């Protein structure tokens, strides 16, 4: 019995110690791994004059809160606040989780409760926005089809002064909650709804007060549109180490320094697949504003080399934050990929080959 109690105590101490990092500083794991295959894939010579191919700016691999491997390509450094593009969406979902834990909203609440400009779409719930399932008419095309792109218009032309209002004015293409359609507009409606949950004057500082400061994040820059609403879809800048703190919070089921910063039920929601999505080979499946390796019914895992419980925040041109809970791994990749060369599964396969499971 005494041995059992000692074992429980040791495990508790080990867990507490693991949760201590990385506050205030990161520690490097003393173990030595062979990163040659990982670096060969992530950092090939940049020789193509047309900017094609894999172009990694930062790669950070963390196990249980300790840095295993870190490499940057100039001018990016450990101090660089890098544009995360749509990784911003998952960070926004994390911020929304803090607000939900404070009792500011429930998933079934209509968005109009917090953002009256949505009165033309009274059936859209907060959960629908988080699943990218508002049903609003939207085209998430980028530089390859700018003239028909809703997101280009929202970010750069007629919608840029008030991105949520631009989205709210879109017509309906489907019933809310019945179809997945990836939309940066849905994310910016979430950012506007968050504003409506807060008292006057709280909104500008809320991401820092609620999330960034408790995690020790000090590199964050988050742009706002002309109406003062955070561009939750796209324009958050973070250093690789600070983005990793978001991943660690999720890996730890919302706990940080002994505090339940996110409700565990919220993390579970983020990691639950939206079943009305159609599987696309090689592409992760949508959860609650995060991307999942968990397969939809009748389909294979999107990333076959990674465990089923792996999930990620993903952004344009190769930005990625991967969380592998069973392996206690968090991986940050910043990039400037301009074609389809980079494959999530290939990087994850090489990282898992280089980092055997603890105890093996």
Rosetta blueprint (number, residue, H / E / L):
1 X L
2 X H
3 X H
4 X H
5 X H
6 X H
7 X H
8 X H
9 X H
10 X H
11 X H
12 X H
13 X H
14 X H
15 X H
16 X H
17 X H
18 X H
19 X H
20 X H
21 X L
22 X L
23 X L
24 X L
25 X L
26 X L
27 X E
28 X E
29 X L
30 X L
31 X L
32 X L
33 X L
34 X L
35 X L
36 X H
37 X H
38 X H
39 X H
40 X H
41 X H
42 X H
43 X L
44 X L
45 X L
46 X L
47 X L
48 X L
49 X L
50 X L
51 X L
52 X L
53 X L
54 X L
55 X L
56 X E
57 X E
58 X E
59 X E
60 X E
61 X E
62 X E
63 X E
64 X L
65 X L
66 X E
67 X E
68 X E
69 X E
70 X E
71 X E
72 X E
73 X L
74 X L
75 X L
76 X L
77 X L
78 X L
79 X L
80 X L
81 X L
82 X E
83 X E
84 X L
85 X L
86 X L
87 X H
88 X H
89 X H
90 X H
91 X H
92 X H
93 X H
94 X H
95 X H
96 X H
97 X H
98 X H
99 X H
100 X H
101 X H
102 X L
103 X L
104 X L
105 X L
106 X L
107 X L
108 X L
109 X L
110 X E
111 X H
112 X H
113 X H
114 X L
115 X L
116 X H
117 X H
118 X H
119 X H
120 X H
121 X H
122 X L
123 X L
124 X L
125 X E
126 X H
127 X H
128 X H
129 X H
130 X H
131 X L
132 X L
133 X L
134 X L
135 X L
136 X E
137 X L
138 X L
139 X L
140 X L
141 X L
142 X L
143 X H
144 X H
145 X H
146 X H
147 X H
148 X H
149 X L
150 X H
151 X H
152 X H
153 X H
154 X H
155 X H
156 X H
157 X L
158 X L
159 X L
160 X L
161 X L
162 X L
163 X H
164 X H
165 X H
166 X H
167 X H
168 X H
169 X L
170 X L
171 X L
172 X E
173 X L
174 X L
175 X L
176 X L
177 X L
178 X L
179 X L
180 X L
181 X L
182 X L
183 X L
184 X H
185 X H
186 X H
187 X H
188 X H
189 X H
190 X H
191 X H
192 X H
193 X H
194 X H
195 X H
196 X H
197 X H
198 X L
199 X L
200 X L
201 X L
202 X L
203 X H
204 X H
205 X H
206 X H
207 X H
208 X H
209 X H
210 X H
211 X H
212 X H
213 X H
214 X H
215 X H
216 X L
217 X L
218 X L
219 X L
220 X L
221 X E
222 X E
223 X L
224 X E
225 X L
226 X L
227 X L
228 X L
229 X L
230 X E
231 X L
232 X L
233 X L
234 X L
235 X L
236 X E
237 X E
238 X E
239 X L
240 X H
241 X H
242 X H
243 X H
244 X H
245 X H
246 X H
247 X H
248 X H
249 X H
250 X H
251 X H
252 X L
253 X L
254 X L
255 X E
256 X E
257 X L
258 X L
259 X E
260 X E
261 X L
262 X L
263 X L
264 X H
265 X H
266 X H
267 X H
268 X H
269 X H
270 X H
271 X L
272 X L
273 X L
274 X L
275 X L
276 X L
277 X L
278 X L
279 X L
280 X L
281 X L
282 X L
283 X L
284 X L
285 X E
286 X E
287 X L
288 X L
289 X L
290 X L
291 X E
292 X E
293 X L
294 X L
295 X L
296 X L
297 X L
298 X L
299 X L
300 X L
301 X L
302 X L
303 X L
304 X L
305 X L
306 X L
307 X L
308 X L
309 X L
310 X L
311 X E
312 X E
313 X E
314 X E
315 X E
316 X H
317 X H
318 X H
319 X E
320 X E
321 X E
322 X E
323 X E
324 X E
325 X L
326 X L
327 X L
328 X L
329 X E
330 X E
331 X E
332 X E
333 X E
334 X E
335 X E
336 X L
337 X L
338 X L
339 X L
340 X L
341 X L
342 X L
343 X L
344 X H
345 X H
346 X H
347 X H
348 X H
349 X H
350 X H
351 X H
352 X H
353 X H
354 X H
355 X L
356 X L
357 X L
358 X L
359 X L
360 X L
